[in-house]
C-alpha cells in the first residue's frame, strides 16, 4: 500500500516561509501526479499545488506567485515551498498522489499543520 508522510509544518510569522516535504513509500506504480491540499476550519478543502511527472505544475489564484511545488523522483519526494505566508494560509496541509493522469487523487497523507501568526 502506498504511504505518504508529510513533514515541515509549524508556526511562522506572517511574511515568513516554510518548506513542506512528502515522502512516498510502498510505491509499485509510477505516481504520475502529486500535489498538496489544505483544509482550514470553516473553509472548503483546496488544492493548492499539483505537479505532473514531467514537471508541469498548476496553482489556484489564492497561492499563485507565493507557493512552488517540486518533486525529486529519485527520492520519491515532493516539496511545497511557501513564501509570503499570510494568516489565511493557516491550515492542515495534505500530500496527495495518483498513478493516473486525470481524475481524483487516491492516495493521501496524514497531514501537517501550518500556522501563520500575525
Secondary structure, DSSP 4 states (H G I P E B T S, - for coil): --EEEEE--EEEETT--EEEEEEEES--S---EEEEEEE-TTS--EEEEEEETTS-EE--TTTTTTEEEEEEGGGTEEEEEE-S--GGG-EEEEEEEESSSSS---EE---EEEEEE-
